[in-house]
């Protein structure tokens, strides 16, 4: 595991360099356009370059940015002139309240659905579960989100159209409003996550059920529930753990399409806005954070492998 950690460090440095170069050379950089604008004086242009460090060599600028990032200092936004970390922390609760909850719902529903679908193979339940999984997996979130809006907002008038990020939960009435405005995006993302995970759980369970160790466990007189949960499920979850662990960074990245449809001002929406406006500090910070999360949860998945399968050892 120490070796994996040592490999992760240069990996993150290379990723940070790629992100920085990609965004620093982007044509949508508003500072680059401003610094080359003939309508401003040479003194103002120089002052702009010095303020944002654009007068320094690229290697020095990258080093300064990377050392600041190590201190969780991502600088200020080009557009709002606010600290980048403050903008991220402002958007994070909205993402966790919607996308994070949806992901948890997807995991909680997918595991039992996948187990029952595999143990009752070719039954009516299995056919319905399989049809649900394939339908939820193939339907894009922008389509299900639009359908939910047409049914529950414009048709039945049960749920609000847009997400109100200024809503503060102080009593039961405001809690009800928070639940109502979160239901549709959670349903859209929860349906998608449940469908994907259900397919994997069912497939892995079906692969392990006919194996010799399952027959041996049954021949020892173990109850069927103990065989399924204590033996088959534990071994089946090893590849599923990778899918779950690597999916967690997408929670912080936000479901961009869903956040756009329901006007949720989360991390994903912040990333899209920063890229479209050329707000390099915000975009670079978010992309780097996502990269760190992906590498970190790869390591978490490796650790969970060893927990689920004692035969796996890491040097």
Secondary structure, DSSP 8 states (H G I E B T S, - for coil): -HHHHHHHHHHHHHHHHHHHHHHHT-TT-HHHHHHT-TTS-HHHHHHHHHHTTTTS-HHHHHHHHHHHHHTT---B-TTT-SBHHHHHHHHHHHHIIIIIHHHHHHHHHHHHHHHHHHHTTTSHHHHHHHHHHHHHHHS-HHHHHHHHIIIIIIIS--S-SS--TT----SHHHHHHHHHHHHHHHHHHHHHHHHHHHHHHHHHHHHHHTSHHHHHHHHTT--HHHHIIIIIHHHHHHHHHHHHHHHHHHHHH--HHHHHHTT--SHHHHHHHHHHHT-HHHHHHHHHHHHHHHHHHHHHHHHHHHHH-TT----
